Amino acid sequence: MIEFASIDWADIGQATLDTLAMLSASLVLTVAIGLPLGVVLFLASPGQVWANRAAHLGLSLVVNLLRSVPFIILLIVMIPLTVALVGTSLGVVGAIPPLVVAAAPFFARLVELALREVGRDTIEAVTAMGATTRDLVMRALIPEAMPGILAGITVTAIALVSFTAMAGVVGAGGLGDLAIRFGYQRFQTDVMIVTVVLLLILVQLLQMAGDRLVRHFSRR
């Protein structure tokens, strides 16, 4: 028999706030790093304005290597670097560096794919008018690829929710930490159910908001 009356809702509330803090901070940093990285990957690819086979292969290799490392391994491997960057590997602050390192390459690849969907005619027309690379990126590529980029942000945000839950294994705080400490280690099934439901609601809200933004920019 599951007794929800024994749940400490103050802990649930704090864990929810911690998860939202980890998600929002890491998503902002992921977009800030992943967007320009994805643009450079696209511009350096064959046939583009900065076409450079060696640079593209080098960047692709780094992105692929970071994406291939399981997040739980990345969390542990990055502990010395995380401590050097933010002074701790625990709590919300300690979880943000590995979250960004895991998500930024993933998002950069999604940006590159979105930019590839921009019509070749559009790029050639803008270039023929004498536009600089900055103008090409800011006035043609990103506006044209905006629905795809927003869809990529949505997918990345949902992946980050999963990562924040996993970060609870090393004491990052949040709903994942609560589920592991109480739901798994102390066999409190009621806490496990509540944390899972809250994570599902968060994912659903992110997906709905992302879909709405994509539809809005697709109609422009």
C-alpha positions as CSV (number, residue, x, y, z in Angstrom):
1,M,0.0,0.0,0.0
2,I,1.5,3.3,-1.1
3,E,1.1,6.1,1.5
4,F,1.5,9.5,-0.1
5,A,0.8,11.2,3.2
6,S,4.3,10.4,4.4
7,I,5.9,12.4,1.6
8,D,7.9,15.5,2.6
9,W,6.5,18.0,0.1
10,A,9.0,20.6,1.1
11,D,11.8,18.3,-0.2
12,I,9.8,17.7,-3.4
13,G,9.4,21.4,-3.9
14,Q,13.1,22.1,-3.3
15,A,14.1,19.3,-5.6
16,T,11.8,20.6,-8.3
17,L,13.3,24.0,-8.0
18,D,16.8,22.5,-8.2
19,T,16.0,20.6,-11.3
20,L,14.5,23.7,-13.0
21,A,17.7,25.7,-12.0
22,M,20.0,23.0,-13.5
23,L,17.8,22.8,-16.6
24,S,17.5,26.6,-17.3
25,A,21.2,27.4,-16.6
26,S,22.6,24.5,-18.6
27,L,20.2,25.1,-21.5
28,V,21.2,28.7,-21.8
29,L,24.9,27.9,-21.8
30,T,24.3,24.9,-24.2
31,V,22.6,27.2,-26.7
32,A,25.3,29.9,-26.2
33,I,28.0,27.4,-27.1
34,G,26.2,25.0,-29.3
35,L,24.7,27.5,-31.7
36,P,27.9,29.1,-32.9
37,L,29.6,25.7,-32.9
38,G,26.9,24.4,-35.2
39,V,27.1,27.4,-37.5
40,V,30.9,26.9,-37.8
41,L,30.4,23.2,-38.5
42,F,28.0,24.1,-41.3
43,L,30.2,27.0,-42.8
44,A,33.3,24.8,-42.8
45,S,31.6,21.9,-44.5
46,P,32.2,21.2,-48.2
47,G,30.6,23.7,-50.6
48,Q,30.1,26.4,-48.0
49,V,31.7,29.8,-47.6
50,W,34.4,28.6,-45.1
51,A,34.8,25.2,-46.7
52,N,37.8,23.5,-45.0
53,R,38.0,19.8,-45.0
54,A,40.5,19.5,-42.2
55,A,38.7,22.0,-39.9
56,H,35.4,20.3,-40.5
57,L,36.8,16.8,-39.9
58,G,38.5,18.0,-36.7
59,L,35.4,19.7,-35.3
60,S,33.3,16.8,-36.3
61,L,35.6,14.4,-34.5
62,V,35.5,16.4,-31.3
63,V,31.7,16.7,-31.4
64,N,31.3,13.0,-32.1
65,L,33.7,12.0,-29.3
66,L,31.9,14.1,-26.7
67,R,28.5,12.8,-27.9
68,S,29.7,9.2,-27.7
69,V,30.7,9.4,-24.0
70,P,27.9,8.1,-21.7
71,F,26.7,10.9,-19.5
72,I,27.3,9.0,-16.2
73,I,31.0,8.4,-17.2
74,L,31.3,12.1,-18.3
75,L,30.0,13.1,-14.9
76,I,32.8,11.2,-13.1
77,V,35.6,12.0,-15.6
78,M,34.8,15.7,-15.4
79,I,34.9,16.0,-11.6
80,P,38.4,17.5,-11.4
81,L,37.6,20.0,-14.2
82,T,34.2,20.8,-12.6
83,V,35.9,21.6,-9.3
84,A,38.4,23.8,-11.0
85,L,35.6,25.7,-12.9
86,V,33.0,26.2,-10.2
87,G,34.7,25.1,-7.0
88,T,32.5,22.0,-6.3
89,S,31.3,18.8,-8.1
90,L,28.2,18.6,-5.9
91,G,24.8,20.2,-5.9
92,V,23.2,22.3,-8.7
93,V,26.3,24.3,-9.5
94,G,28.5,21.2,-9.7
95,A,26.1,19.6,-12.2
96,I,26.0,22.4,-14.7
97,P,29.5,22.0,-16.4
98,P,29.1,18.3,-17.2
99,L,25.5,19.0,-18.4
100,V,26.7,21.7,-20.8
101,V,29.7,19.6,-22.1
102,A,27.3,16.7,-22.7
103,A,24.5,18.8,-24.4
104,A,26.4,21.4,-26.4
105,P,27.9,19.0,-29.0
106,F,24.6,17.3,-29.4
107,F,22.8,20.7,-29.9
108,A,25.6,21.8,-32.3
109,R,25.0,18.8,-34.5
110,L,21.2,19.6,-34.6
111,V,22.0,23.2,-35.6
112,E,24.2,22.0,-38.4
113,L,21.4,19.7,-39.6
114,A,18.9,22.6,-39.5
115,L,21.1,24.9,-41.5
116,R,21.6,22.2,-44.2
117,E,17.8,22.4,-44.8
118,V,18.2,26.1,-45.9
119,G,17.8,26.2,-49.7
120,R,21.0,26.4,-51.7
121,D,19.3,29.1,-53.9
122,T,18.8,31.3,-50.8
123,I,22.5,31.1,-49.8
124,E,23.7,31.8,-53.4
125,A,21.3,34.7,-53.8
126,V,22.4,36.3,-50.5
127,T,26.1,35.7,-51.3
128,A,25.7,37.2,-54.8
129,M,24.3,40.4,-53.3
130,G,27.7,40.9,-51.6
131,A,26.6,39.9,-48.1
132,T,29.3,39.3,-45.6
133,T,29.5,35.9,-43.8
134,R,28.0,37.6,-40.7
135,D,25.1,38.9,-42.8
136,L,24.6,35.5,-44.4
137,V,24.4,33.9,-41.0
138,M,22.3,36.5,-39.1
139,R,19.9,37.5,-42.0
140,A,19.5,34.3,-44.0
141,L,20.7,31.1,-42.4
142,I,19.5,31.5,-38.8
143,P,16.1,33.1,-39.7
144,E,15.5,30.4,-42.4
145,A,16.5,27.6,-40.1
146,M,14.7,29.0,-37.0
147,P,12.0,26.3,-36.9
148,G,14.6,23.5,-37.0
149,I,16.8,25.3,-34.5
150,L,13.8,25.7,-32.1
151,A,13.0,22.0,-32.5
152,G,16.6,21.2,-31.7
153,I,16.4,23.3,-28.5
154,T,13.3,21.4,-27.5
155,V,15.0,18.0,-28.1
156,T,18.1,19.2,-26.2
157,A,16.0,20.5,-23.3
158,I,14.3,17.2,-22.9
159,A,17.6,15.4,-23.1
160,L,18.9,17.7,-20.3
161,V,15.9,16.7,-18.1
162,S,17.1,13.1,-18.4
163,F,20.7,14.2,-17.7
164,T,19.7,16.2,-14.6
165,A,17.9,13.1,-13.2
166,M,21.0,11.0,-13.9
167,A,23.2,13.6,-12.2
168,G,21.5,12.7,-9.0
169,V,23.8,9.6,-8.8
170,V,26.7,11.9,-7.9
171,G,24.7,14.2,-5.5
172,A,23.7,16.9,-8.0
173,G,20.4,17.5,-6.2
174,G,17.1,17.8,-7.9
175,L,14.3,15.2,-8.6
176,G,16.8,12.5,-9.7
177,D,18.7,12.8,-6.5
178,L,15.5,12.6,-4.5
179,A,14.4,9.5,-6.4
180,I,17.7,7.7,-5.9
181,R,18.1,8.6,-2.2
182,F,14.5,8.0,-1.1
183,G,12.8,6.0,-3.8
184,Y,15.7,3.6,-4.6
185,Q,18.0,3.4,-1.5
186,R,15.2,3.7,1.1
187,F,12.5,1.9,-0.9
188,Q,10.0,4.8,-0.6
189,T,7.9,4.0,-3.6
190,D,5.7,7.0,-3.1
191,V,8.6,9.4,-3.5
192,M,9.7,7.6,-6.6
193,I,6.2,7.8,-8.2
194,V,5.9,11.5,-7.4
195,T,9.4,12.4,-8.8
196,V,8.8,10.4,-12.0
197,V,5.4,12.0,-12.5
198,L,6.9,15.5,-12.0
199,L,9.7,14.7,-14.6
200,L,7.1,13.4,-17.1
201,I,5.0,16.6,-16.6
202,L,8.2,18.8,-17.1
203,V,9.0,16.9,-20.3
204,Q,5.5,17.2,-21.6
205,L,5.4,21.0,-20.9
206,L,8.8,21.5,-22.7
207,Q,7.6,19.5,-25.7
208,M,4.3,21.5,-25.9
209,A,6.1,24.9,-25.6
210,G,8.7,23.8,-28.2
211,D,6.0,22.6,-30.7
212,R,4.1,25.8,-30.3
213,L,7.2,27.9,-31.0
214,V,8.1,25.8,-34.1
215,R,4.6,26.2,-35.5
216,H,4.7,30.0,-34.9
217,F,8.0,30.4,-36.7
218,S,7.1,28.0,-39.5
219,R,4.1,30.2,-40.5
220,R,6.2,33.4,-40.8
